[in-house]
């Protein structure tokens, strides 16, 4: 009975430690995964979508005014500086957690307190990112917002399909080699001749 209970507690402890260590060591991996998920879903305000208002085709399709573009840029820059500090704070809190998790003698109270600090830092980062998105969204009219969502959803569908720019005339995927374009060592072989 005691062995079973000890085995269960050890399994639980190692699971929690593994989860916490993965959380402490992989902030960038989570951020990249979140960016990819937002991009794949076609969310124009997802992290990593960049300054879409600077894209002349998008700005033209939305009929963005110069004032709107300037306001979007100002809001983005104001929040961007805050986000840099908040990301640094999250990383600091995760770094402080690591030695607690790696110690031979675990101090559960200290680990719990530091985990709370990591969670709070992540919450501040998420909230600020969300409020930046609200500030960008408020600059657009409802019609512009709908057009922007449709544009990014269309881009996401193309990306899911492999992208038009990565489709050969014969249906293969990979970089398109245009006639007369310089070809490097890694250029794909030309398609077989049609008979």
C-alpha positions in Angstrom: 0.0 0.0 0.0 2.8 2.4 1.0 4.7 1.6 -2.2 1.7 2.2 -4.4 1.0 5.5 -2.7 4.7 6.5 -3.0 4.7 5.5 -6.7 1.5 7.6 -7.4 3.0 10.6 -5.5 6.3 10.3 -7.4 4.5 10.0 -10.8 2.4 13.1 -9.9 5.4 15.0 -8.7 7.5 14.3 -11.9 4.5 15.1 -14.1 4.1 18.5 -12.4 7.9 19.1 -12.5 8.1 18.2 -16.1 5.1 20.5 -17.0 6.6 23.4 -15.0 10.1 22.9 -16.5 8.6 22.7 -20.1 6.7 25.9 -19.3 9.8 27.6 -18.0 12.0 26.6 -20.9 9.7 27.0 -23.8 8.1 30.5 -23.9 9.3 31.2 -27.4 8.0 27.9 -28.7 4.5 28.7 -27.2 4.6 32.2 -28.7 5.6 30.9 -32.1 2.8 28.2 -31.9 0.3 30.9 -31.0 1.4 33.1 -33.9 1.1 30.2 -36.4 -2.3 29.3 -35.1 -3.5 32.9 -35.5 -2.0 33.1 -39.0 -3.4 29.8 -40.0 -6.9 30.9 -38.8 -6.7 34.1 -40.8 -6.9 36.4 -37.7 -5.5 39.8 -38.7 -4.9 40.8 -35.1 -3.1 37.6 -34.2 0.4 38.0 -32.8 3.0 37.9 -35.6 0.7 39.2 -38.3 2.8 42.3 -38.6 2.0 45.9 -39.7 -0.6 44.9 -42.3 -1.6 48.6 -42.7 1.8 49.2 -44.3 1.0 46.8 -47.1 -0.2 49.0 -49.9 -2.5 46.3 -51.4 -4.2 45.8 -48.0 -4.4 49.5 -47.4 -5.9 50.1 -50.8 -8.4 47.2 -50.5 -9.6 48.6 -47.1 -9.6 52.2 -48.3 -7.5 53.2 -45.3 -7.0 56.9 -45.0 -3.6 58.5 -44.2 -5.0 59.4 -40.8 -6.0 55.8 -40.1 -2.6 54.5 -41.2 -0.9 57.0 -38.9 -3.1 56.1 -36.0 -2.6 52.4 -36.5 1.2 52.9 -36.6 1.1 55.1 -33.4 -1.0 52.6 -31.5 1.2 49.7 -32.6 4.4 51.5 -31.6 2.9 52.6 -28.2 1.9 49.0 -27.3 5.0 47.4 -28.9 7.3 49.1 -26.4 5.1 47.9 -23.6 5.0 44.4 -25.0 8.8 44.2 -25.1 9.0 45.0 -21.4 6.3 42.5 -20.6 8.0 39.7 -22.6 11.2 40.5 -20.8 9.4 40.3 -17.4 7.9 37.0 -18.3 11.2 35.6 -19.3 12.8 36.9 -16.0 10.1 35.2 -14.0 10.6 31.9 -15.9 14.4 32.1 -15.3 13.8 32.6 -11.6 11.6 29.5 -11.5 14.2 27.3 -13.1 16.7 26.9 -10.2 13.8 26.3 -7.9 12.7 23.4 -10.1 16.2 22.0 -10.6 17.1 22.0 -6.8 17.7 18.7 -5.1 15.4 19.7 -2.2 12.2 21.2 -3.6 10.8 24.2 -1.7 7.1 23.9 -2.6 6.2 27.3 -1.1 8.9 29.1 -3.1 7.9 27.2 -6.3 4.3 28.0 -5.8 5.1 31.7 -5.3 7.3 31.8 -8.4 4.7 30.0 -10.5 2.2 32.6 -9.4 4.7 35.3 -10.6 5.1 33.5 -14.0 1.3 33.2 -14.4 0.8 36.9 -13.4 3.5 38.0 -15.9 2.0 35.9 -18.7 -1.4 37.4 -17.9 -0.2 40.9 -18.1 1.4 40.2 -21.4 -1.7 38.6 -22.8 -3.9 41.4 -21.6 -1.7 44.1 -23.1 -1.6 42.2 -26.4 -5.3 42.0 -26.4 -5.8 45.7 -25.6 -3.4 46.5 -28.4 -5.6 44.6 -30.7 -8.6 46.5 -29.4 -6.8 49.8 -30.1 -6.0 48.7 -33.7 -9.6 47.5 -34.2 -11.1 50.7 -33.0 -9.4 52.7 -35.8 -11.2 50.7 -38.5 -14.8 51.0 -39.6 -17.0 47.9 -39.3 -16.8 47.5 -43.1 -13.0 47.8 -43.1 -12.9 45.2 -40.3 -15.0 42.7 -42.3 -12.8 43.3 -45.4 -9.7 42.8 -43.4 -10.9 39.5 -41.8 -12.0 38.2 -45.2 -8.5 39.1 -46.7 -6.7 37.3 -43.9 -9.0 34.3 -44.1 -8.4 34.0 -47.8 -4.6 34.2 -47.1 -5.0 31.4 -44.5 -6.8 29.2 -47.0 -4.1 29.7 -49.6 -1.4 28.9 -47.0 -3.3 25.7 -46.1 -3.4 24.7 -49.7 0.3 25.2 -50.1 0.2 28.7 -51.6 -0.2 29.6 -55.2 3.4 30.8 -55.4 4.6 27.4 -54.4 2.6 25.4 -56.9 4.2 24.3 -60.2 2.1 24.3 -63.4 2.1 20.5 -63.2 0.7 20.5 -59.7 3.9 19.8 -57.7 4.7 21.8 -54.7 7.9 23.7 -54.1 9.6 26.9 -55.3 8.5 27.8 -58.8 11.4 28.1 -61.2 10.6 30.6 -63.8 12.3 30.4 -67.2 15.4 32.6 -67.4 15.5 32.9 -63.6 18.9 32.1 -62.0 19.0 28.6 -60.6 21.2 27.5 -57.7 22.5 24.2 -56.6 19.3 23.5 -54.6 16.9 24.3 -57.5 14.4 21.5 -58.1 14.9 19.5 -61.2 12.9 20.6 -64.2 9.7 18.8 -64.9 9.9 15.8 -67.2 9.1 16.7 -70.9 5.5 16.2 -71.9 4.9 13.6 -74.6 
